[in-house]
Amino acid sequence: ELRQVDFDCLLAGYLLNAGGTVSLSALALEYVSDADVSDIEGSSLLVQTLREKLLDKLREIAQEQKPGKTVLDVFSRVEMPLIAILRAMERVGIRLNGSILTALSKEMEQEIESIQKEIYALAGREFNVSSPKQLSEVLFVELKIPTTNLKRTKTNVSTASSELEKLKSEYPIVALVEQYRERTKLKNTYLDVLPRLVDAESRLHTTFGQATAATGRLSSTDPNLQNIPIRSEWGERIRSAFVASPGKLLVGADYSQIELRVAAHLSNDAEMCAAFRRGEDIHRRTASLVYNVPPESVTDEMRRKAKAFNFGIIYGMGAYGLSQSAGMTRDEAGKFIEEYLEHFSGIRTFMESMKKFALEKGYVETELGRRRFLPEIASDNRQVAASAERMAINMPVQGLEADIVKLAMIAVDTCIRERFAGQVSLLLQIHDELIFEVEESIAPVFAHEVKGVMESVYPLQVPLVADVSIGKNWGEI
């Protein structure tokens, strides 16, 4: 067990420079002067000096912030307690049924070959679909697909997914290429690799990055278990290979639409807050308002577009980005944005206030005090400034969401130690979802308990809702 760890230089540096590259050597160069270094013999004294300098800097920033909601509070109450929890999660790992993935890999191979044949038929010849050069030649030279609005590389028209996305609804070959790439990636990243990474007990151990994402989100590497597609049949089938040990079940607890709930809370938008308090489907409500139809008349297509806008707008997307994600023209997207912000005027005010704050101060903060510096918002380059504006809107939302999930992990860990010691292990955090392995006999009791803990961990102006499910594998939950 980790004991008596009360300070971590890397985490302190990360909170002082979220979004930048953080390493101990870089921190030593920045915070420990040559005069200090010359007096120091041995690395432990260097770390001690670095600790003092970083602590001074955290305290200095905390002086400017609201008491109880400072960067120092984030450090001591969120990040530091999380170290031991993440260490335990990495050590326990999650059980993997490798034979399921091996069978899926063979099936996937046949599907990839079938897609490949369809591509060859439409292209009129065989070629290496994985080669950007050959693919560009087939699509844009031989098949003469228009290249208007597509980016170029030094030698060809780009075949990056972001570019092909613009064409796939009109050209079946492009849609097939995207399918081919997705299937190939799943096979090469998960199906063929994961079974080789398990330990002697068939358990897979990921590594959680605590000092990576500028918003405070955790990352997962070696292997990345946060990247398995959620809404695809193959993603679900891959998840079914992650199983509970004999005599145990998996419990999944997932925050429902937490980003939008946080956006409603921070913006205090009357319409959005009221919809969440009434327990309405927020995407249906949005579509009803924007399209000016009763909720019962909202079609699946209307709801899908409204959903793209609900999430896109809090990511700071403009008309072009939203037209791509919602599958509509740029003009339609522009009109939709105006309608949207007319009805959700609190969101408009929040977005403008965040941009203004970032321009004046050079940074934005989460409600808890996590800070991200954005000096590029004052750039003369419009693209650079616009990118920083998007971060200024998104970071307070996604950052508070990340903090709430971390607070939930700490609260649930306390609950496990006090009430379910030896019977429950927290295995994974997949952004807004926590996955536990639980003794079969107490699974329903624990599921009820974890729901209550997660929903009461941080007071918002709208209800915080956690959906909890129980199953024998990750696919079932």
KAUR-V342047 format. One record per pair of residues at least 24 apart in sequence whose C-alpha atoms are under 8 Angstrom apart, sorted by the first residue. I is the first residue (numbers start at 1). J is the second residue. D is the distance in whole Angstrom. If there is no record, write none. Layout:
BEGIN
I,J,D  I,J,D
END
This chain:
BEGIN
1,84,8  2,84,6  6,80,7  7,51,8  7,80,7  8,51,8  8,80,7  9,47,8  9,50,7  9,51,6  9,54,7  10,211,7  11,75,8  11,79,7  11,210,8  11,211,6  12,54,6  12,55,8  12,58,8  12,75,7  13,54,7  14,211,6  14,212,8  15,71,7  15,75,7  15,370,7  15,371,7  16,57,8  16,58,7  16,371,8  17,372,7  17,373,7  18,213,7  18,214,5  18,215,7  18,371,7  18,372,5  18,373,7  19,212,8  19,213,7  19,214,4  19,215,8  19,372,7  20,214,8  22,211,8  65,369,7  66,369,8  69,367,7  69,368,5  69,369,5  70,368,6  70,369,4  70,370,7  71,368,8  71,369,5  71,370,5  71,371,7  73,368,8  73,369,8  74,368,7  74,369,7  74,370,7  78,403,7  78,406,7  78,407,6  78,410,8  79,210,8  81,410,7  82,406,7  82,409,8  82,410,7  85,409,8  85,410,8  85,413,7  86,208,7  89,425,8  89,426,6  89,427,5  89,428,7  90,205,6  90,206,6  90,207,6  90,208,7  90,427,8  91,205,7  92,203,8  92,205,7  92,425,8  92,427,7  93,203,6  93,204,5  93,205,4  93,206,7  93,427,6  94,203,5  94,204,5  94,205,7  94,242,7  94,243,7  94,244,8  94,427,6  94,428,8  95,201,8  95,202,6  95,203,4  95,204,6  95,242,6  95,243,6  95,244,6  95,245,7  96,195,7  96,198,7  96,202,6  96,203,6  96,204,7  96,241,6  96,242,5  96,243,6  97,195,8  97,202,7  97,241,5  97,242,6  97,243,7  98,194,8  98,195,5  98,202,8  98,241,7  99,195,8  100,241,6  101,191,5  101,192,7  101,195,7  101,238,7  101,241,6  102,191,7  102,192,7  102,195,8  104,191,7  104,238,8  105,187,6  105,191,5  105,192,7  108,183,7  108,187,7  109,187,8  112,180,6  112,183,7  112,184,7  115,176,7  115,179,8  115,180,6  116,180,7  118,176,8  119,173,6  119,176,7  119,177,7  122,173,6  123,173,8  129,177,7  130,181,8  132,158,8  132,159,6  135,159,7  165,324,8  166,324,7  190,238,8  191,238,8  194,223,8  214,372,7  215,372,8  215,395,6  215,396,8  215,398,6  215,399,5  215,402,7  216,370,8  216,399,6  216,402,6  216,403,7  217,399,7  217,402,5  217,403,8  217,431,7  218,402,8  218,431,7  225,430,8  226,430,5  226,431,7  236,475,5  237,475,6  238,475,8  239,473,7  239,474,5  239,475,5  240,473,5  240,474,5  240,475,4  240,476,7  241,473,7  241,474,7  241,475,8  242,473,6  242,474,6  242,475,8  243,472,6  243,473,4  243,474,6  244,437,6  244,472,6  244,473,6  245,437,8  247,439,6  247,440,6  248,437,7  248,438,5  248,439,4  248,440,5  248,472,8  249,437,6  249,438,5  249,439,6  249,440,5  249,443,7  249,470,7  249,471,6  249,472,5  249,473,8  250,435,7  250,436,6  250,437,5  250,438,6  250,470,6  250,471,5  250,472,6  250,473,6  250,474,7  250,477,8  251,435,6  251,436,5  251,437,6  251,438,7  251,443,7  251,447,7  251,468,7  251,469,6  251,470,5  251,471,7  251,477,7  252,433,7  252,434,6  252,435,5  252,436,6  252,468,6  252,469,5  252,470,6  252,474,8  252,477,6  253,433,6  253,434,5  253,435,6  253,447,8  253,450,8  253,451,7  253,466,6  253,467,6  253,468,4  253,469,7  254,432,6  254,433,4  254,434,6  254,466,5  254,467,5  254,468,6  255,432,5  255,433,6  255,464,7  255,465,6  255,466,4  255,467,6  256,464,8  256,465,6  256,466,6  256,467,6  258,401,7  258,432,8  258,464,7  258,465,8  259,311,8  259,397,6  259,398,6  259,401,6  260,310,7  260,311,7  260,314,8  261,462,7  261,463,8  261,464,7  262,397,6  262,400,7  262,401,7  262,460,7  263,314,7  263,347,8  263,397,6  264,347,8  264,461,8  264,462,7  265,460,6  265,461,5  265,462,6  266,350,8  266,397,8  267,346,5  267,347,5  267,349,7  267,350,5  268,346,6  268,347,8  268,461,8  269,344,6  269,345,7  269,346,4  269,347,6  270,344,8  270,346,7  271,343,7  271,344,6  272,344,7  273,461,7  273,462,6  276,462,6  276,463,7  277,462,6  277,463,6  283,307,5  283,310,7  286,310,8  286,340,8  289,340,8  289,343,7  290,336,7  290,339,6  290,340,6  290,343,8  309,337,8  314,393,7  314,394,6  314,397,8  315,390,6  315,391,8  315,393,7  315,394,5  316,389,7  316,390,4  316,391,7  316,393,6  316,394,6  317,390,7  351,393,6  354,392,6  354,393,6  355,389,6  355,392,6  355,393,7  358,389,8  358,392,6  363,392,8  364,392,6  364,395,7  364,396,7  365,395,7  365,396,6  366,395,7  366,396,4  366,397,7  366,399,6  366,400,6  367,396,7  367,400,6  368,400,7  368,403,8  370,399,7  402,431,7  402,432,8  404,457,7  404,458,7  405,431,8  405,432,6  407,457,7  407,458,8  408,453,7  408,454,5  408,457,6  409,434,8  411,453,7  411,454,8  411,457,7  412,450,7  412,453,7  412,454,7  443,470,7  444,470,8
END
